Amino acid sequence: MYSKLVWIYRQLARRVTSVLPRQVRFAVFRNLIKCDVSPPEKLVLKVAETREELEACLTLLHDAYVRAGFMKPDPSGMRATIYHALPTTTTLLAKYDGKIVGTISLIRDNPLGFPMQKIFNIEKIRKAGGNIAEVSALAIDRRFQAKGGIILFPLMKFMYEYSTKFFDTRHLVIAVNPRHIGFYESILFFKRLKQNPVAHYDFVNGAPAVGAHVDLKTAPGIYKRYYDHKEPAKNLFSYFIDLNMPNIIFPDKRFYTTNDPVMTPELLDYFFNKRTQVFANLSDDQKRRFHEIYDLTAYQKVLPALPQGGDKETGHTQRHQRFSVICPGELALDDASPQGHFRIQVVECSMNGFRARTDRPLPVAAKGLAHIDLGRADRSTLRVSILRKAHNNAKTYVVKVEEPDLAWRKFVNALRKASIHSDLDDATRFLQ
């Protein structure tokens, strides 16, 4: 009965506010925010890692999408897509009293592209620089949908912190149903992409969709302007930026990597071969790309066979495999002057080089010594030379490693041969 009354109230409120000017309507929505700055201990937020956690998330998502008309019921009772199979996709979850009651997925740029790219152009966002992730697969247990933001806001805070601190993401993009876009625009300050709303979006069973984007580099300033004068329960600036929420359990990692892959060969086989038909329905090009992504023998055994006469050499592989990381460091050029010392952040690495961000221009062709923190207790010291500025990014440089030291070789080999993020804890066994 309570849920029914809440639903009636919300329908009436929506009709009343719909006639207000846009800015007034958004201000009303922001004033209705109520965040619990001290969530109960029974609420836990973490990355989905185990088969049981992943299955519960995909089941919750399936049921929510079926109710909303975004998909037809699947015999598996799960909504598993090709994007869930990628090592660059991370599924976040919320548990309440031991039961999974909320989930959302972050899809980083990958060889398959983003789901929304089929209908929205994001090239302008790419040109702004920084990594992009698509927010997808959001679902909240029905029992909590009528209880304000008890699950939604903690899940959004987890998404924000994970994106900025671990996923090395600057831009979040979404494609949502038109009736939900108001939340993202008014509360989180997403901006609509400059296309007309799409009438039929195949990824969600032909439902209409609106594309939107938020720049996490500028978002804190916007949140401060609109929220920082409000009481704690309505202050999303403090909630997202300052609040330490012990309910969030971040991955415990040895190295400063940005991806947290959890799909073992066994999990890939279970979810995408045995329980669903995802791998069976891949196009020939998608099969090739998955073979490129998962090039270890154990994975090749569970992937669908390549097309007759095909191979995985499609021009996408690189001579030296690169890995996404976020490692702080220092660079001292050989000139020994005070101006020759730079703080850097390594964001991509291979055995013979890396890309690094810096707040000051680096002199191209200069040589020096780089000290890089690879993880909690791992540090590498390398002789390097500055090759050039990275393409379309004035603050990122391509750096050549003249001679990798033991720590660097161990680090890169571990990244190359590890199946899931927990494998990196024992990096010594990957040393060649």
N, C-alpha and C positions, 0 to 999 in steps of 0.2 A: 504493500500500500504506500509506504514512504517513497519508494522508487517511482511509483506512478505519479505521486504528487510533485516530486522533483521534476519529472519529465514534463508535466503540464506547466509548471512554473517556468521552466526553461523555454518552452514553446511560446508562452505569452511574452516573456522577456525578449525573445528574439524578434517577435513581431513589433514590439514597441520600439526597440532600439534600431530596427532596420530603417525607420523613417528619419532617423537623425542624420545630420551631416557626418561624413566619414571621420573627421578628426574628433568630433564630439563622441561619436559611437566608440571609437578606439579608446578614448580617455575613460569612458564608462567601463569598458572591458578591463582596462588596466586597474581600475579602482576596485574591481571585483576579485582581484587576485588574493589568494590566501595560501601562503606557503608555511609549512611546519618547519621552523628552524631547528627543532629538536625532535626529529622523527623517532618513533619507538625502536627499541633494539631488535624487534622481530622483523624489521625491514632491512633487507640486505641487497646491495646492488653490486654486480660483478660481471665479468665476461663469461659468456656461456662456453664451457670447455668440454664437459662430459657428454656422452651419448644421451643420457637421461635429461640433462639440461637443454641440449639442442632440440631433442624431440619434444620436450614440453613447450619450448618457445615456438617451434614450427606448428605445433598443434593449436596453441593459443592463437597464433596468427591466422591459421586456416579457419578456425571457427569465427573469428572476428571478420575476416574477409567474406566468408560465405554469408553471414548475417547482413553485411553491408551491400551485398550484391557485386563485390569486386572479383569474385571467382566462383566457379561451380564447385560443388563438393568433390573432393578427390578421394579415391578409395583408400589412400594411405591415412587420411585424416590429418594430413600435414600440408602446409604450403612451403615447398622447397623449390628454389629456383636455381638457375645456373650460377647466380651471383653468390648464393650461400656456399657454393662449392669452391669459391676462390680463396686463396690464402690471404688476400688483401681485404677481405670482408670480415668485420668483427661484429658479432651479435652481443648486445648488452641485455642484461635481464634484471628484473626486480623480483625478489622473493619476499613474501610476507608470511610469517609463521611457517617457513619451510616450503611453501607452495609458490611456484612461479606465477606471478600475476601481471607482469608487464614485460615487454620486449621491444627492442628497436635495433636496427642494423645500420652500420656505417659501411658504405662501399667506397673504397679508395679507387683512384684511377687505375685502370688495368687494361690488358689487351682486348677485352671484350667491350670496353667502353662502359658508360653508365646506362641504366635502363631508360632514363628520361631523354637521352641523346637522340633517341629515335624520333622525338617530336619537338625538342627544344634545342636551340643553338646556344652553346655556352662558351663560344670562342672569345667573347669580350671578357668573360671572367678569367679565362686562361691567360689573356694578355696582361691582366693585372698582377700576375705572378703569385706564387704560392700554390700549395697542394689543394686539391678539391676532393670532397667526399660527398656522396649522395646519401641523404637520410632516407631510410626506407623501412618497410616492414614494421610499422608501429602498431602495437596492439596492447590494450589494457583489459584485464579481466572484468567481465560485466558487473561483478559485485562491487567494484571500486569506481565505476564510471560515474555514479551518482554521488560520490563523496568528494567532490572538488578535485584538488590536485594532489591528493595523498600519495598517489603513485606516479602520476604524470610529471609533476614538477621535480621530484627527486631523480626520475629517469632523465629528464631534460638537463638537470645539473650534471649528472654523470656523463651524459653525451657531450656537454660543453667542456668539462674538465678533461675527458678522455681525448677529445678532438684537439684541444690546445696543448695539453701537456705530454701526451703519449703518441697521438696519431699524426703529429706535425701537420695539422690541417689549418689552412687559412680560410677556405671558402666551404660553406655548406650549401648544397642545392637540394631542392625537393620538387616533387610533382605530386600534388594533392588534389583531392576532390574540392570543387569550388565551395562547398559548404563548410570546409575546414580551413580554408586559406585565411579567414579572418583572425584566427588564433595566432598563426605564425606572423601575420602582418602587424597586428595590434600589440601583441605581448612580446614577441621575440624580434620584431622589426625586420623580418624578411621583406625583400622587395621583389615585386613581380617581375619576371622576365618580360622583355618587350616583344611578346607574341600574344596573339589572341588566345583565350582559353581553348584548349583542345576538346572537341566534342566527344571523341572516342579514343581512349587510351588502352591499347591492346594488353599492356602489362597488367591491367586490373579489369579484365573482362569487358573492355569497351566503355568503362565509366568515364565521364568527363574529367579533365584534369587542368590544373593551373600550375605553371612553373614559377619558382621563386628562389631567392638567393640571399644569404647573409654573409658579410665579410667579418670574420671573427677578429680581424685586426682593428677594425673601427667600432665593433659592437660594444666594448666596455665603455667607451665615451658616450655612446647613445644611451646605454642603460643607466649610466651615472646621471645624465641630464634628466631622464624621465622618472627614475625610481629612487635616487639616493636621498631625497627629502621625505620619503614615505616611512611609515612604521615598519618594523622588521618583517612582519608577515606579508607585506606588500612590496618590499624593497628587493627587487630582482637583481639590482646591481650588487648589493651585499651578498645576496643568496648565491649568485653564480661566481662572483669574483673572490669574496673574502671568507665566506663561511666554510669552516672545516667540518665536513660531514663524515663521522666515523663509520656510517653505514656503508660507505663506498669502499670496496676492496679492489684496489688496482692490482694488475698482474705483477707478480714478484719475478723480476727478470735480472739476469746477470749482466746483460749488455743493453746499451741504450738503442734498441731497435724500435722502429715505429709500428711494425705489424706484429700481430699476435696470432699467428696461424694455429689452429687447433685441429684441422682436418687430417687425421692419420689416414693411411690407405684403407684401414678397416672401416673408419667412419664414412669415408667417401663411398665405399662399396655398399655400406648399409643404407645410407640415405638416398643415394642417387642411382643405384642399380637394383637393390633388393626391395626397398620400400616404395620407391617412386620410379617413374620412367624418364627422369630428367636426362640422364646420359644417353638413353636410347633415342631420345628425340633431338639430339644435337645435330646441327648442320655439319657438313664436311669441314667448313672453315673453323667452326667452333671446336671440333675434334682436334684439329691441328694445333689450335691455340692452347687447348688444355694439355696436350702433349708437350708443348714448349714450356708451359708454366710448371708442370709437374714432370721434370725430366729424370727423376730418380727411378731406379728399376722397380722398387716396391709399388710406386704409384702407377707406373705404366701398365702393370698387371691388372689394375681395376678400371682403367680408362677404356672407353670404347675404342675398338680397332680403328686405325687410320683408314681412309678411303683406299680402295684398291689402286696400287701403284703410287700412292701418296707417301710423303714423308713429312717430317716436322720442320724441314728447312724452308720456311716461307718468307725469309728476309727480315723477320722480327727479332731473331736472336742476335746478341752482340758478342763481339770477340771476347770481351772481358765482362762477365756477368756483374751487374750492379745491384746494390742493395740499399734500401732506404733506412737511414739511421738518423739519430739526432744527438751527436756527440760533441760536447764542448771542448775547446782546446785553445792553445796559444801558438802563435807563429812568430819566430824571431828571425828576421832576415840577416844575411851575412854582413851587412854594413855596420851592425852593432850600435846604431844610433837609437836614441829614445823613440824616434818616429818609426823605427823599424820593427816595433813590437805591436802585434795585432791580436785581438781576441777573435776567434773564429768559431764557427759551428759547422761541423761536418754533417751534411744531409744526405749524401749518397757516396758509396764507396765501392771500390773493386780492388783486386790485388795490386794493381799498378797505379792507382790514383784515387782521387776523391773530388767531390764538389763541396765547396765551403762558402758559407755566408760570412760577411764581415760588414761592419758599419763604416769602414773607411776603404777607399780604393787601394787595391794591391798593385804594385808595379809588375807588369807582365814581363816575364823572362827572369825575374829575380829568383834567387835561391836562398834557402834558409833551413831552419830546424823547426819542425812542428811537434808539439807535445799534445796528444789527443787522449782524452778520457773515454775509453771504450765502454766502461761500465762501472759498477760499484767499486771494484778493486782491480781493474785492468786498465793499464795505461801504455800507450805506444809513443815512441820517439822516432821520428822519421826525417831523413834528408829529403827535401822536396824542392820542386821548381814550379813557378806560376806559369801556366801555359796560356790562358786567355780568360776573358769574361765568358760566363755561360750565356748561351743564346737567349735573347729576350729577357735578361735579368742582370741589371747593372750591379747588383750587390752580391752576386754569386760568381765564384771563380772555379775554373777547372784546374786542378793541381796534380802534377805528376809525382808519384812516389819513386824516388831514385833507387832505393833499396829497402824493401819491407823488413821490419825487424820481426822477432819471434812472436811478439804479442799481436802484431798486425796480421801475420800469416795465420796464426791460430784463430783470430777473430773472423777473417774473411772466409777461411775454410769451414768454420763452424756455421756461418750464415749460408754457405753454399750447400752444405750437406745435411743440415738439420731439417727434420720433417715438421716439427712443431716447436713452439717457443720454449717449452720445457727442456728440449734437447740441448739448448745452448748452455744450460747449467754445467754440463760436462764437456766443455769445448776442447779439452786436451785430446780426446779420442779422435777429433777431426784433424789433428795436426799431421801435415805431410812433410 
